[in-house]
Amino acid sequence: MNARLRKLVGSFGLVAFIAAYVWAVLAVSEHLPDNTPVKLIYFAITGMAWGLPILPLISWMNRGR
């Protein structure tokens, strides 16, 4: 697979992953207690945690330049 096609496929995969991740984070947040500090910590952690599972996709997209 050439680099342009790999980046196109990876871009669609990235958008699909982010959409699913946001849906899952919001679905879980509905079950949290109605406490502002708890929600702040939860959203701060989940807001940064999306990067870890996406790293293999990004490295695959940049392979074979």
N, CA, C, O and CB atoms as a CASP TS submission, in Angstrom:
PFRMAT TS
TARGET T0000
AUTHOR 0000-0000-0000
METHOD Language model
MODEL 1
PARENT N/A
ATOM      1  N   MET     1       0.853  -1.168   0.000  1.00  0.00           N
ATOM      2  CA  MET     1       0.000   0.000   0.000  1.00  0.00           C
ATOM      3  C   MET     1       0.904   1.239   0.000  1.00  0.00           C
ATOM      4  O   MET     1       1.821   1.358   0.814  1.00  0.00           O
ATOM      5  CB  MET     1      -0.973  -0.006   1.231  1.00  0.00           C
ATOM      6  N   ASN     2       0.627   2.143  -0.919  1.00  0.00           N
ATOM      7  CA  ASN     2       1.480   3.331  -0.981  1.00  0.00           C
ATOM      8  C   ASN     2       1.135   4.304   0.146  1.00  0.00           C
ATOM      9  O   ASN     2       0.115   4.160   0.822  1.00  0.00           O
ATOM     10  CB  ASN     2       1.335   4.027  -2.348  1.00  0.00           C
ATOM     11  N   ALA     3       1.995   5.285   0.332  1.00  0.00           N
ATOM     12  CA  ALA     3       1.893   6.189   1.480  1.00  0.00           C
ATOM     13  C   ALA     3       0.609   7.021   1.444  1.00  0.00           C
ATOM     14  O   ALA     3       0.000   7.248   2.490  1.00  0.00           O
ATOM     15  CB  ALA     3       3.105   7.114   1.524  1.00  0.00           C
ATOM     16  N   ARG     4       0.194   7.471   0.283  1.00  0.00           N
ATOM     17  CA  ARG     4      -1.012   8.304   0.204  1.00  0.00           C
ATOM     18  C   ARG     4      -2.258   7.526   0.604  1.00  0.00           C
ATOM     19  O   ARG     4      -3.110   8.033   1.334  1.00  0.00           O
ATOM     20  CB  ARG     4      -1.182   8.859  -1.210  1.00  0.00           C
ATOM     21  N   LEU     5      -2.358   6.289   0.119  1.00  0.00           N
ATOM     22  CA  LEU     5      -3.518   5.471   0.463  1.00  0.00           C
ATOM     23  C   LEU     5      -3.508   5.102   1.944  1.00  0.00           C
ATOM     24  O   LEU     5      -4.554   5.087   2.593  1.00  0.00           O
ATOM     25  CB  LEU     5      -3.551   4.203  -0.396  1.00  0.00           C
ATOM     26  N   ARG     6      -2.324   4.805   2.473  1.00  0.00           N
ATOM     27  CA  ARG     6      -2.206   4.470   3.891  1.00  0.00           C
ATOM     28  C   ARG     6      -2.640   5.656   4.756  1.00  0.00           C
ATOM     29  O   ARG     6      -3.314   5.466   5.769  1.00  0.00           O
ATOM     30  CB  ARG     6      -0.755   4.058   4.233  1.00  0.00           C
ATOM     31  N   LYS     7      -2.265   6.864   4.371  1.00  0.00           N
ATOM     32  CA  LYS     7      -2.665   8.047   5.134  1.00  0.00           C
ATOM     33  C   LYS     7      -4.164   8.314   5.005  1.00  0.00           C
ATOM     34  O   LYS     7      -4.791   8.766   5.963  1.00  0.00           O
ATOM     35  CB  LYS     7      -1.875   9.270   4.666  1.00  0.00           C
ATOM     36  N   LEU     8      -4.740   8.045   3.845  1.00  0.00           N
ATOM     37  CA  LEU     8      -6.180   8.221   3.670  1.00  0.00           C
ATOM     38  C   LEU     8      -6.946   7.233   4.547  1.00  0.00           C
ATOM     39  O   LEU     8      -7.878   7.618   5.254  1.00  0.00           O
ATOM     40  CB  LEU     8      -6.573   8.041   2.190  1.00  0.00           C
ATOM     41  N   VAL     9      -6.557   5.970   4.502  1.00  0.00           N
ATOM     42  CA  VAL     9      -7.217   4.951   5.321  1.00  0.00           C
ATOM     43  C   VAL     9      -7.026   5.266   6.805  1.00  0.00           C
ATOM     44  O   VAL     9      -7.963   5.152   7.595  1.00  0.00           O
ATOM     45  CB  VAL     9      -6.662   3.540   4.991  1.00  0.00           C
ATOM     46  N   GLY    10      -5.822   5.657   7.174  1.00  0.00           N
ATOM     47  CA  GLY    10      -5.549   6.004   8.568  1.00  0.00           C
ATOM     48  C   GLY    10      -6.343   7.209   9.035  1.00  0.00           C
ATOM     49  O   GLY    10      -6.764   7.263  10.190  1.00  0.00           O
ATOM     50  N   SER    11      -6.550   8.169   8.162  1.00  0.00           N
ATOM     51  CA  SER    11      -7.337   9.355   8.529  1.00  0.00           C
ATOM     52  C   SER    11      -8.782   8.987   8.824  1.00  0.00           C
ATOM     53  O   SER    11      -9.366   9.466   9.796  1.00  0.00           O
ATOM     54  CB  SER    11      -7.286  10.403   7.410  1.00  0.00           C
ATOM     55  N   PHE    12      -9.360   8.129   7.977  1.00  0.00           N
ATOM     56  CA  PHE    12     -10.726   7.673   8.244  1.00  0.00           C
ATOM     57  C   PHE    12     -10.789   6.843   9.522  1.00  0.00           C
ATOM     58  O   PHE    12     -11.754   6.940  10.280  1.00  0.00           O
ATOM     59  CB  PHE    12     -11.258   6.856   7.060  1.00  0.00           C
ATOM     60  N   GLY    13      -9.760   6.027   9.763  1.00  0.00           N
ATOM     61  CA  GLY    13      -9.703   5.251  10.991  1.00  0.00           C
ATOM     62  C   GLY    13      -9.579   6.136  12.210  1.00  0.00           C
ATOM     63  O   GLY    13     -10.180   5.864  13.249  1.00  0.00           O
ATOM     64  N   LEU    14      -8.800   7.196  12.083  1.00  0.00           N
ATOM     65  CA  LEU    14      -8.627   8.142  13.189  1.00  0.00           C
ATOM     66  C   LEU    14      -9.940   8.833  13.523  1.00  0.00           C
ATOM     67  O   LEU    14     -10.299   8.950  14.695  1.00  0.00           O
ATOM     68  CB  LEU    14      -7.557   9.185  12.842  1.00  0.00           C
ATOM     69  N   VAL    15     -10.650   9.285  12.516  1.00  0.00           N
ATOM     70  CA  VAL    15     -11.941   9.955  12.745  1.00  0.00           C
ATOM     71  C   VAL    15     -12.943   8.982  13.359  1.00  0.00           C
ATOM     72  O   VAL    15     -13.686   9.353  14.268  1.00  0.00           O
ATOM     73  CB  VAL    15     -12.501  10.533  11.421  1.00  0.00           C
ATOM     74  N   ALA    16     -12.972   7.744  12.873  1.00  0.00           N
ATOM     75  CA  ALA    16     -13.896   6.740  13.419  1.00  0.00           C
ATOM     76  C   ALA    16     -13.547   6.423  14.871  1.00  0.00           C
ATOM     77  O   ALA    16     -14.438   6.284  15.709  1.00  0.00           O
ATOM     78  CB  ALA    16     -13.860   5.448  12.570  1.00  0.00           C
ATOM     79  N   PHE    17     -12.257   6.308  15.170  1.00  0.00           N
ATOM     80  CA  PHE    17     -11.849   6.018  16.549  1.00  0.00           C
ATOM     81  C   PHE    17     -12.236   7.161  17.477  1.00  0.00           C
ATOM     82  O   PHE    17     -12.764   6.923  18.563  1.00  0.00           O
ATOM     83  CB  PHE    17     -10.333   5.767  16.625  1.00  0.00           C
ATOM     84  N   ILE    18     -11.981   8.388  17.066  1.00  0.00           N
ATOM     85  CA  ILE    18     -12.304   9.547  17.915  1.00  0.00           C
ATOM     86  C   ILE    18     -13.809   9.619  18.162  1.00  0.00           C
ATOM     87  O   ILE    18     -14.237   9.906  19.280  1.00  0.00           O
ATOM     88  CB  ILE    18     -11.804  10.864  17.262  1.00  0.00           C
ATOM     89  N   ALA    19     -14.610   9.365  17.139  1.00  0.00           N
ATOM     90  CA  ALA    19     -16.064   9.400  17.313  1.00  0.00           C
ATOM     91  C   ALA    19     -16.516   8.327  18.301  1.00  0.00           C
ATOM     92  O   ALA    19     -17.341   8.600  19.173  1.00  0.00           O
ATOM     93  CB  ALA    19     -16.774   9.208  15.960  1.00  0.00           C
ATOM     94  N   ALA    20     -15.986   7.113  18.175  1.00  0.00           N
ATOM     95  CA  ALA    20     -16.345   6.034  19.099  1.00  0.00           C
ATOM     96  C   ALA    20     -15.841   6.326  20.507  1.00  0.00           C
ATOM     97  O   ALA    20     -16.528   6.032  21.485  1.00  0.00           O
ATOM     98  CB  ALA    20     -15.778   4.696  18.607  1.00  0.00           C
ATOM     99  N   TYR    21     -14.664   6.895  20.616  1.00  0.00           N
ATOM    100  CA  TYR    21     -14.085   7.220  21.919  1.00  0.00           C
ATOM    101  C   TYR    21     -14.922   8.282  22.631  1.00  0.00           C
ATOM    102  O   TYR    21     -15.205   8.157  23.823  1.00  0.00           O
ATOM    103  CB  TYR    21     -12.633   7.706  21.758  1.00  0.00           C
ATOM    104  N   VAL    22     -15.310   9.312  21.910  1.00  0.00           N
ATOM    105  CA  VAL    22     -16.135  10.370  22.510  1.00  0.00           C
ATOM    106  C   VAL    22     -17.476   9.802  22.957  1.00  0.00           C
ATOM    107  O   VAL    22     -17.961  10.130  24.039  1.00  0.00           O
ATOM    108  CB  VAL    22     -16.353  11.532  21.508  1.00  0.00           C
ATOM    109  N   TRP    23     -18.077   8.949  22.127  1.00  0.00           N
ATOM    110  CA  TRP    23     -19.356   8.338  22.491  1.00  0.00           C
ATOM    111  C   TRP    23     -19.202   7.513  23.765  1.00  0.00           C
ATOM    112  O   TRP    23     -20.045   7.597  24.658  1.00  0.00           O
ATOM    113  CB  TRP    23     -19.887   7.456  21.341  1.00  0.00           C
ATOM    114  N   ALA    24     -18.135   6.715  23.861  1.00  0.00           N
ATOM    115  CA  ALA    24     -17.922   5.871  25.034  1.00  0.00           C
ATOM    116  C   ALA    24     -17.659   6.714  26.283  1.00  0.00           C
ATOM    117  O   ALA    24     -18.190   6.414  27.352  1.00  0.00           O
ATOM    118  CB  ALA    24     -16.753   4.910  24.791  1.00  0.00           C
ATOM    119  N   VAL    25     -16.848   7.761  26.157  1.00  0.00           N
ATOM    120  CA  VAL    25     -16.547   8.625  27.303  1.00  0.00           C
ATOM    121  C   VAL    25     -17.822   9.298  27.804  1.00  0.00           C
ATOM    122  O   VAL    25     -18.050   9.373  29.011  1.00  0.00           O
ATOM    123  CB  VAL    25     -15.490   9.691  26.924  1.00  0.00           C
ATOM    124  N   LEU    26     -18.639   9.779  26.898  1.00  0.00           N
ATOM    125  CA  LEU    26     -19.881  10.434  27.318  1.00  0.00           C
ATOM    126  C   LEU    26     -20.873   9.442  27.912  1.00  0.00           C
ATOM    127  O   LEU    26     -21.601   9.780  28.845  1.00  0.00           O
ATOM    128  CB  LEU    26     -20.520  11.155  26.140  1.00  0.00           C
ATOM    129  N   ALA    27     -20.912   8.224  27.382  1.00  0.00           N
ATOM    130  CA  ALA    27     -21.815   7.211  27.935  1.00  0.00           C
ATOM    131  C   ALA    27     -21.415   6.850  29.358  1.00  0.00           C
ATOM    132  O   ALA    27     -22.277   6.679  30.221  1.00  0.00           O
ATOM    133  CB  ALA    27     -21.821   5.954  27.052  1.00  0.00           C
ATOM    134  N   VAL    28     -20.119   6.733  29.609  1.00  0.00           N
ATOM    135  CA  VAL    28     -19.655   6.422  30.969  1.00  0.00           C
ATOM    136  C   VAL    28     -19.880   7.610  31.894  1.00  0.00           C
ATOM    137  O   VAL    28     -20.198   7.423  33.069  1.00  0.00           O
ATOM    138  CB  VAL    28     -18.161   6.030  30.962  1.00  0.00           C
ATOM    139  N   SER    29     -19.722   8.817  31.392  1.00  0.00           N
ATOM    140  CA  SER    29     -19.854  10.001  32.250  1.00  0.00           C
ATOM    141  C   SER    29     -21.273  10.180  32.785  1.00  0.00           C
ATOM    142  O   SER    29     -21.467  10.842  33.805  1.00  0.00           O
ATOM    143  CB  SER    29     -19.443  11.245  31.481  1.00  0.00           C
ATOM    144  N   GLU    30     -22.253   9.607  32.121  1.00  0.00           N
ATOM    145  CA  GLU    30     -23.623   9.698  32.617  1.00  0.00           C
ATOM    146  C   GLU    30     -23.815   8.931  33.917  1.00  0.00           C
ATOM    147  O   GLU    30     -24.756   9.201  34.664  1.00  0.00           O
ATOM    148  CB  GLU    30     -24.587   9.183  31.575  1.00  0.00           C
ATOM    149  N   HIS    31     -22.930   7.973  34.192  1.00  0.00           N
ATOM    150  CA  HIS    31     -23.042   7.155  35.394  1.00  0.00           C
ATOM    151  C   HIS    31     -22.173   7.674  36.543  1.00  0.00           C
ATOM    152  O   HIS    31     -22.134   7.064  37.611  1.00  0.00           O
ATOM    153  CB  HIS    31     -22.664   5.724  35.074  1.00  0.00           C
ATOM    154  N   LEU    32     -21.493   8.767  36.337  1.00  0.00           N
ATOM    155  CA  LEU    32     -20.677   9.355  37.398  1.00  0.00           C
ATOM    156  C   LEU    32     -21.570  10.133  38.352  1.00  0.00           C
ATOM    157  O   LEU    32     -22.644  10.597  37.969  1.00  0.00           O
ATOM    158  CB  LEU    32     -19.577  10.274  36.808  1.00  0.00           C
ATOM    159  N   PRO    33     -21.126  10.272  39.587  1.00  0.00           N
ATOM    160  CA  PRO    33     -21.921  11.090  40.522  1.00  0.00           C
ATOM    161  C   PRO    33     -21.934  12.558  40.082  1.00  0.00           C
ATOM    162  O   PRO    33     -21.020  13.031  39.407  1.00  0.00           O
ATOM    163  CB  PRO    33     -21.356  10.972  41.965  1.00  0.00           C
ATOM    164  N   ASP    34     -22.967  13.241  40.473  1.00  0.00           N
ATOM    165  CA  ASP    34     -23.109  14.654  40.098  1.00  0.00           C
ATOM    166  C   ASP    34     -22.232  15.508  41.003  1.00  0.00           C
ATOM    167  O   ASP    34     -22.714  16.258  41.852  1.00  0.00           O
ATOM    168  CB  ASP    34     -24.596  15.112  40.188  1.00  0.00           C
ATOM    169  N   ASN    35     -20.932  15.366  40.793  1.00  0.00           N
ATOM    170  CA  ASN    35     -19.941  16.044  41.611  1.00  0.00           C
ATOM    171  C   ASN    35     -18.930  16.679  40.658  1.00  0.00           C
ATOM    172  O   ASN    35     -18.273  15.971  39.893  1.00  0.00           O
ATOM    173  CB  ASN    35     -19.246  15.052  42.625  1.00  0.00           C
ATOM    174  N   THR    36     -18.800  17.985  40.695  1.00  0.00           N
ATOM    175  CA  THR    36     -17.954  18.705  39.742  1.00  0.00           C
ATOM    176  C   THR    36     -16.489  18.273  39.776  1.00  0.00           C
ATOM    177  O   THR    36     -15.914  18.072  38.706  1.00  0.00           O
ATOM    178  CB  THR    36     -18.040  20.178  40.010  1.00  0.00           C
ATOM    179  N   PRO    37     -15.853  18.118  40.932  1.00  0.00           N
ATOM    180  CA  PRO    37     -14.447  17.683  40.914  1.00  0.00           C
ATOM    181  C   PRO    37     -14.254  16.287  40.311  1.00  0.00           C
ATOM    182  O   PRO    37     -13.265  16.042  39.621  1.00  0.00           O
ATOM    183  CB  PRO    37     -13.890  17.698  42.325  1.00  0.00           C
ATOM    184  N   VAL    38     -15.185  15.385  40.565  1.00  0.00           N
ATOM    185  CA  VAL    38     -15.083  14.036  39.991  1.00  0.00           C
ATOM    186  C   VAL    38     -15.174  14.105  38.478  1.00  0.00           C
ATOM    187  O   VAL    38     -14.380  13.473  37.781  1.00  0.00           O
ATOM    188  CB  VAL    38     -16.189  13.113  40.551  1.00  0.00           C
ATOM    189  N   LYS    39     -16.119  14.853  37.966  1.00  0.00           N
ATOM    190  CA  LYS    39     -16.257  14.983  36.513  1.00  0.00           C
ATOM    191  C   LYS    39     -15.066  15.709  35.900  1.00  0.00           C
ATOM    192  O   LYS    39     -14.639  15.369  34.797  1.00  0.00           O
ATOM    193  CB  LYS    39     -17.548  15.721  36.168  1.00  0.00           C
ATOM    194  N   LEU    40     -14.530  16.692  36.589  1.00  0.00           N
ATOM    195  CA  LEU    40     -13.357  17.407  36.095  1.00  0.00           C
ATOM    196  C   LEU    40     -12.163  16.470  35.964  1.00  0.00           C
ATOM    197  O   LEU    40     -11.467  16.487  34.948  1.00  0.00           O
ATOM    198  CB  LEU    40     -13.011  18.574  37.024  1.00  0.00           C
ATOM    199  N   ILE    41     -11.927  15.660  36.976  1.00  0.00           N
ATOM    200  CA  ILE    41     -10.823  14.701  36.926  1.00  0.00           C
ATOM    201  C   ILE    41     -11.057  13.659  35.834  1.00  0.00           C
ATOM    202  O   ILE    41     -10.141  13.317  35.087  1.00  0.00           O
ATOM    203  CB  ILE    41     -10.649  14.011  38.288  1.00  0.00           C
ATOM    204  N   TYR    42     -12.285  13.160  35.749  1.00  0.00           N
ATOM    205  CA  TYR    42     -12.614  12.157  34.727  1.00  0.00           C
ATOM    206  C   TYR    42     -12.370  12.694  33.323  1.00  0.00           C
ATOM    207  O   TYR    42     -11.730  12.032  32.506  1.00  0.00           O
ATOM    208  CB  TYR    42     -14.074  11.711  34.867  1.00  0.00           C
ATOM    209  N   PHE    43     -12.877  13.888  33.039  1.00  0.00           N
ATOM    210  CA  PHE    43     -12.711  14.430  31.694  1.00  0.00           C
ATOM    211  C   PHE    43     -11.275  14.857  31.418  1.00  0.00           C
ATOM    212  O   PHE    43     -10.841  14.827  30.266  1.00  0.00           O
ATOM    213  CB  PHE    43     -13.641  15.607  31.492  1.00  0.00           C
ATOM    214  N   ALA    44     -10.537  15.247  32.431  1.00  0.00           N
ATOM    215  CA  ALA    44      -9.124  15.572  32.227  1.00  0.00           C
ATOM    216  C   ALA    44      -8.329  14.319  31.855  1.00  0.00           C
ATOM    217  O   ALA    44      -7.484  14.353  30.960  1.00  0.00           O
ATOM    218  CB  ALA    44      -8.532  16.221  33.496  1.00  0.00           C
ATOM    219  N   ILE    45      -8.608  13.222  32.546  1.00  0.00           N
ATOM    220  CA  ILE    45      -7.887  11.975  32.248  1.00  0.00           C
ATOM    221  C   ILE    45      -8.302  11.421  30.887  1.00  0.00           C
ATOM    222  O   ILE    45      -7.443  11.065  30.079  1.00  0.00           O
ATOM    223  CB  ILE    45      -8.146  10.923  33.348  1.00  0.00           C
ATOM    224  N   THR    46      -9.590  11.344  30.628  1.00  0.00           N
ATOM    225  CA  THR    46     -10.035  10.786  29.343  1.00  0.00           C
ATOM    226  C   THR    46      -9.701  11.722  28.180  1.00  0.00           C
ATOM    227  O   THR    46      -9.546  11.267  27.046  1.00  0.00           O
ATOM    228  CB  THR    46     -11.546  10.514  29.376  1.00  0.00           C
ATOM    229  N   GLY    47      -9.592  13.001  28.446  1.00  0.00           N
ATOM    230  CA  GLY    47      -9.209  13.936  27.397  1.00  0.00           C
ATOM    231  C   GLY    47      -7.778  13.758  26.938  1.00  0.00           C
ATOM    232  O   GLY    47      -7.447  14.068  25.794  1.00  0.00           O
ATOM    233  N   MET    48      -6.930  13.263  27.815  1.00  0.00           N
ATOM    234  CA  MET    48      -5.530  13.013  27.450  1.00  0.00           C
ATOM    235  C   MET    48      -5.290  11.563  27.046  1.00  0.00           C
ATOM    236  O   MET    48      -4.326  11.276  26.337  1.00  0.00           O
ATOM    237  CB  MET    48      -4.614  13.375  28.610  1.00  0.00           C
ATOM    238  N   ALA    49      -6.140  10.656  27.478  1.00  0.00           N
ATOM    239  CA  ALA    49      -5.894   9.225  27.285  1.00  0.00           C
ATOM    240  C   ALA    49      -6.171   8.747  25.858  1.00  0.00           C
ATOM    241  O   ALA    49      -5.765   7.638  25.511  1.00  0.00           O
ATOM    242  CB  ALA    49      -6.740   8.435  28.246  1.00  0.00           C
ATOM    243  N   TRP    50      -6.833   9.521  25.036  1.00  0.00           N
ATOM    244  CA  TRP    50      -7.147   9.043  23.685  1.00  0.00           C
ATOM    245  C   TRP    50      -5.887   8.878  22.842  1.00  0.00           C
ATOM    246  O   TRP    50      -5.895   8.135  21.860  1.00  0.00           O
ATOM    247  CB  TRP    50      -8.111  10.008  22.992  1.00  0.00           C
ATOM    248  N   GLY    51      -4.824   9.549  23.206  1.00  0.00           N
ATOM    249  CA  GLY    51      -3.601   9.492  22.410  1.00  0.00           C
ATOM    250  C   GLY    51      -2.878   8.160  22.468  1.00  0.00           C
ATOM    251  O   GLY    51      -2.245   7.762  21.490  1.00  0.00           O
ATOM    252  N   LEU    52      -2.956   7.464  23.587  1.00  0.00           N
ATOM    253  CA  LEU    52      -2.232   6.198  23.715  1.00  0.00           C
ATOM    254  C   LEU    52      -2.710   5.124  22.741  1.00  0.00           C
ATOM    255  O   LEU    52      -1.873   4.523  22.068  1.00  0.00           O
ATOM    256  CB  LEU    52      -2.360   5.684  25.119  1.00  0.00           C
ATOM    257  N   PRO    53      -3.998   4.852  22.631  1.00  0.00           N
ATOM    258  CA  PRO    53      -4.404   3.799  21.703  1.00  0.00           C
ATOM    259  C   PRO    53      -4.263   4.192  20.224  1.00  0.00           C
ATOM    260  O   PRO    53      -4.307   3.318  19.358  1.00  0.00           O
ATOM    261  CB  PRO    53      -5.831   3.414  21.981  1.00  0.00           C
ATOM    262  N   ILE    54      -4.098   5.457  19.926  1.00  0.00           N
ATOM    263  CA  ILE    54      -4.017   5.899  18.540  1.00  0.00           C
ATOM    264  C   ILE    54      -2.580   5.885  18.016  1.00  0.00           C
ATOM    265  O   ILE    54      -2.373   5.972  16.805  1.00  0.00           O
ATOM    266  CB  ILE    54      -4.601   7.294  18.407  1.00  0.00           C
ATOM    267  N   LEU    55      -1.593   5.778  18.890  1.00  0.00           N
ATOM    268  CA  LEU    55      -0.190   5.805  18.472  1.00  0.00           C
ATOM    269  C   LEU    55       0.175   4.722  17.455  1.00  0.00           C
ATOM    270  O   LEU    55       0.892   5.027  16.502  1.00  0.00           O
ATOM    271  CB  LEU    55       0.689   5.664  19.675  1.00  0.00           C
ATOM    272  N   PRO    56      -0.281   3.467  17.607  1.00  0.00           N
ATOM    273  CA  PRO    56       0.050   2.470  16.573  1.00  0.00           C
ATOM    274  C   PRO    56      -0.506   2.835  15.191  1.00  0.00           C
ATOM    275  O   PRO    56       0.148   2.582  14.179  1.00  0.00           O
ATOM    276  CB  PRO    56      -0.484   1.104  16.987  1.00  0.00           C
ATOM    277  N   LEU    57      -1.692   3.419  15.140  1.00  0.00           N
ATOM    278  CA  LEU    57      -2.263   3.832  13.858  1.00  0.00           C
ATOM    279  C   LEU    57      -1.441   4.943  13.228  1.00  0.00           C
ATOM    280  O   LEU    57      -1.190   4.926  12.023  1.00  0.00           O
ATOM    281  CB  LEU    57      -3.712   4.291  14.038  1.00  0.00           C
ATOM    282  N   ILE    58      -1.024   5.896  14.026  1.00  0.00           N
ATOM    283  CA  ILE    58      -0.226   7.003  13.499  1.00  0.00           C
ATOM    284  C   ILE    58       1.129   6.509  13.011  1.00  0.00           C
ATOM    285  O   ILE    58       1.615   6.956  11.972  1.00  0.00           O
ATOM    286  CB  ILE    58      -0.039   8.088  14.566  1.00  0.00           C
ATOM    287  N   SER    59       1.745   5.585  13.757  1.00  0.00           N
ATOM    288  CA  SER    59       3.039   5.055  13.294  1.00  0.00           C
ATOM    289  C   SER    59       2.859   4.228  12.034  1.00  0.00           C
ATOM    290  O   SER    59       3.739   4.237  11.173  1.00  0.00           O
ATOM    291  CB  SER    59       3.704   4.202  14.390  1.00  0.00           C
ATOM    292  N   TRP    60       1.743   3.508  11.895  1.00  0.00           N
ATOM    293  CA  TRP    60       1.491   2.756  10.655  1.00  0.00           C
ATOM    294  C   TRP    60       1.282   3.712   9.483  1.00  0.00           C
ATOM    295  O   TRP    60       1.737   3.437   8.373  1.00  0.00           O
ATOM    296  CB  TRP    60       0.255   1.833  10.815  1.00  0.00           C
ATOM    297  N   MET    61       0.604   4.822   9.717  1.00  0.00           N
ATOM    298  CA  MET    61       0.362   5.794   8.661  1.00  0.00           C
ATOM    299  C   MET    61       1.681   6.402   8.167  1.00  0.00           C
ATOM    300  O   MET    61       1.806   6.707   6.981  1.00  0.00           O
ATOM    301  CB  MET    61      -0.583   6.899   9.161  1.00  0.00           C
ATOM    302  N   ASN    62       2.647   6.578   9.041  1.00  0.00           N
ATOM    303  CA  ASN    62       3.915   7.226   8.673  1.00  0.00           C
ATOM    304  C   ASN    62       4.987   6.238   8.228  1.00  0.00           C
ATOM    305  O   ASN    62       6.098   6.650   7.893  1.00  0.00           O
ATOM    306  CB  ASN    62       4.435   8.031   9.840  1.00  0.00           C
ATOM    307  N   ARG    63       4.682   4.963   8.218  1.00  0.00           N
ATOM    308  CA  ARG    63       5.653   3.959   7.792  1.00  0.00           C
ATOM    309  C   ARG    63       5.830   4.012   6.276  1.00  0.00           C
ATOM    310  O   ARG    63       4.862   4.207   5.541  1.00  0.00           O
ATOM    311  CB  ARG    63       5.210   2.546   8.236  1.00  0.00           C
ATOM    312  N   GLY    64       7.045   3.841   5.822  1.00  0.00           N
ATOM    313  CA  GLY    64       7.316   3.746   4.390  1.00  0.00           C
ATOM    314  C   GLY    64       7.183   5.049   3.636  1.00  0.00           C
ATOM    315  O   GLY    64       6.679   5.055   2.513  1.00  0.00           O
ATOM    316  N   ARG    65       7.610   6.134   4.206  1.00  0.00           N
ATOM    317  CA  ARG    65       7.510   7.433   3.531  1.00  0.00           C
ATOM    318  C   ARG    65       8.260   7.412   2.278  1.00  0.00           C
ATOM    319  O   ARG    65       8.297   8.414   1.564  1.00  0.00           O
ATOM    320  CB  ARG    65       8.004   8.550   4.391  1.00  0.00           C
TER
END
